[in-house]
Every structure is written in structure tokens, then in C-alpha cells.
Amino acid sequence: MPRKKAAPRPKGTEADDNAGDNRDRPLYVISVAAELVDMHPQTLRLYERKGLIEPSRSSGQTRLYSQRDIDHLREIRRLTQELGVNLAGVEEIIRLRRELDALQRQMETRIGSLQSEISERLTDYRSKGALEAPKEGADEVAEPAE
């Protein structure tokens, strides 16, 4: 089966965030993807309409699913079939996961900027002589005198 080149996803999508990750490379047409996840192709179309999955599109607008998409479809199947979650619940779970991922990225960015700021301030204080550089063994805690 010939593979078609997928149209690029919009900036800010999960695929863009993980550029270079082979799991995001569009590989499978809908019939193959449906077979891989043991679902009907119409079910995959429904999930796309509901925003549960966002396959790439070829230049001819053919849906192309990546390994990450296949993994998401398997998770949706697990939620619906094994755990009995309805599609509204799945939508909410996916929305909350995306929100959590975004908040985690924001927190990691903030931690990185705070660490940089602390490092810059320490360097600045040390250069002004306001704070001595730690001495060898300074990380050891002194025993209290009795």
C-alpha cells in the first residue's frame, strides 16, 4: 500500500510538540488503522468528529494515522469497553489530560526560569562579594554541641 505524505499539522499540536518523534509520523490509512485497533472505520470517523482523535491528512485529504493516534484509539477503546466510560466521559478525560499536560509544561518552564534566575542572582551576589562561594565540605551539617 503506497504511503502518502501528510499535510503538516497546525502549530501547537501534540505532533508539533514532539517533532522528530517517529510515533507521530502518519503511516496508516483509516482501514488499516481501524483493523489495528479492532474498530470499524466509521467509529474512527465519529471519534474524529467528536475531537477525540486528530489524524493527519494527505494532500488529497486522506486520513493518515500515526502510531500515537493508534495508541490513543486503543486507550479510548479501553476506557469505553473495559471501564464502561461513555463518549462524553472519554471527551472529558481527554480534555483534562490535555489540560494537565499543558499545566505540567508551564510548570516545568516556570521551574526552569526560576532556577536560571536563582543562578543569576547567586552569581551576581558572589561577584559583588556579598556571598562567599561554598567551601569544600560546606554541604555537611555540623553536629550540635552538647
NURO-17481 format. One record per residue (C-alpha): residue in three letters; x, y, z. Coordinates in Angstrom, 3 decimals, padded with zeros to 6 digits. Example, Ala and Ser with C-alpha at 12.3 -4.5 7.8 and 13.67 -1.06 7.14 Angstrom:
2
    r         X         Y         Z
  ala   012.300  -004.500   007.800
  ser   013.670  -001.060   007.140
END
This chain:
146
    r         X         Y         Z
  met   000.000   000.000   000.000
  pro   001.641   003.311  -001.018
  arg   002.111   005.878   001.707
  lys   001.147   009.468   001.083
  lys   002.875   012.462   002.557
  ala   000.755   014.049   005.252
  ala  -000.113   017.694   005.368
  pro   001.604   019.390   008.326
  arg  -000.433   019.728   011.499
  pro  -001.080   023.213   012.831
  lys   001.448   024.673   015.274
  gly   000.816   023.862   018.899
  thr  -000.474   020.362   018.249
  glu   000.918   017.350   020.003
  ala   002.749   016.306   016.820
  asp   004.437   019.701   016.645
  asp   005.471   019.459   020.294
  asn   007.195   016.130   019.625
  ala   008.783   016.906   016.254
  gly   011.105   014.168   015.124
  asp   009.291   011.520   017.134
  asn   008.528   008.574   014.829
  arg   005.378   007.857   016.825
  asp   003.884   010.992   015.247
  arg   004.698   010.056   011.666
  pro   001.453   009.495   009.708
  leu   001.511   005.921   008.431
  tyr  -001.868   004.234   008.305
  val  -004.954   004.890   006.188
  ile  -008.270   004.573   008.012
  ser  -008.938   000.948   007.019
  val  -005.557  -000.196   008.348
  ala  -005.868   001.922   011.499
  ala  -009.351   000.524   012.159
  glu  -008.068  -003.018   011.775
  leu  -005.123  -002.349   014.108
  val  -007.440  -001.173   016.882
  asp  -010.262  -003.604   016.105
  met  -012.809  -000.881   015.344
  his  -014.969  -000.029   012.356
  pro  -013.669   002.842   010.163
  gln  -016.942   004.683   010.817
  thr  -016.131   004.622   014.539
  leu  -012.805   006.339   013.825
  arg  -014.648   008.998   011.799
  leu  -017.067   009.526   014.708
  tyr  -014.177   009.907   017.152
  glu  -012.602   012.472   014.842
  arg  -015.869   014.455   014.626
  lys  -016.070   014.455   018.435
  gly  -012.467   015.680   018.670
  leu  -011.218   012.537   020.408
  ile  -008.612   011.899   017.708
  glu  -006.975   014.177   015.134
  pro  -005.409   012.186   012.287
  ser  -003.184   013.939   009.781
  arg  -004.378   014.444   006.230
  ser  -002.573   013.726   002.987
  ser  -002.532   016.325   000.230
  gly  -005.616   014.505  -001.117
  gln  -007.294   014.831   002.333
  thr  -006.976   011.107   003.108
  arg  -006.839   010.478   006.850
  leu  -003.452   009.178   007.958
  tyr  -002.992   007.807   011.467
  ser   000.294   007.773   013.377
  gln   001.359   005.249   015.981
  arg   000.458   007.843   018.622
  asp  -003.056   008.052   017.111
  ile  -003.292   004.250   017.248
  asp  -002.258   004.341   020.918
  his  -004.936   006.983   021.634
  leu  -007.569   004.885   019.869
  arg  -006.587   001.866   021.943
  glu  -006.903   003.954   025.105
  ile  -010.355   005.157   024.012
  arg  -011.372   001.532   023.393
  arg  -010.055   000.565   026.849
  leu  -011.998   003.382   028.509
  thr  -015.244   002.591   026.707
  gln  -015.176  -001.199   026.600
  glu  -013.239  -002.229   029.692
  leu  -014.140   000.602   032.051
  gly  -017.609   001.416   030.710
  val  -016.951   005.132   030.200
  asn  -019.343   006.762   027.711
  leu  -018.060   009.062   024.942
  ala  -018.912   012.200   026.923
  gly  -016.764   010.834   029.739
  val  -013.962   009.987   027.317
  glu  -014.123   013.534   025.923
  glu  -013.810   014.931   029.454
  ile  -010.927   012.597   030.338
  ile  -009.051   013.596   027.177
  arg  -009.744   017.302   027.790
  leu  -008.483   017.027   031.364
  arg  -005.374   015.110   030.282
  arg  -004.559   017.781   027.692
  glu  -005.097   020.497   030.299
  leu  -002.904   018.633   032.787
  asp  -000.158   018.194   030.162
  ala  -000.278   021.911   029.330
  leu  -000.102   022.875   033.011
  gln   002.797   020.493   033.545
  arg   004.706   022.062   030.623
  gln   004.002   025.538   032.060
  met   005.221   024.445   035.480
  glu   008.404   022.923   034.033
  thr   009.055   026.132   032.093
  arg   008.495   028.218   035.228
  ile   010.793   025.980   037.290
  gly   013.487   026.344   034.640
  ser   013.187   030.130   034.617
  leu   013.252   030.278   038.430
  gln   016.359   028.087   038.520
  ser   018.029   030.384   035.990
  glu   017.033   033.450   037.987
  ile   018.390   031.944   041.219
  ser   021.627   031.015   039.494
  glu   021.991   034.526   038.056
  arg   021.332   036.129   041.447
  leu   023.857   033.861   043.171
  thr   026.450   034.735   040.538
  asp   025.636   038.425   040.939
  tyr   025.896   038.275   044.751
  arg   029.163   036.375   044.567
  ser   030.632   038.846   042.092
  lys   029.779   041.686   044.491
  gly   031.367   039.800   047.375
  ala   028.044   039.707   049.180
  leu   028.036   035.936   049.297
  glu   031.019   033.656   049.539
  ala   031.242   030.657   047.280
  pro   030.532   027.456   049.196
  lys   033.646   025.977   050.775
  glu   034.631   022.390   050.330
  gly   032.581   020.228   052.663
  ala   030.124   023.073   053.280
  asp   027.230   020.820   052.417
  glu   027.903   018.772   055.543
  val   025.759   019.560   058.566
  ala   027.644   020.390   061.757
  glu   026.817   018.301   064.792
  pro   025.174   020.294   067.611
  ala   027.415   020.975   070.638
  glu   026.416   019.243   073.844
END
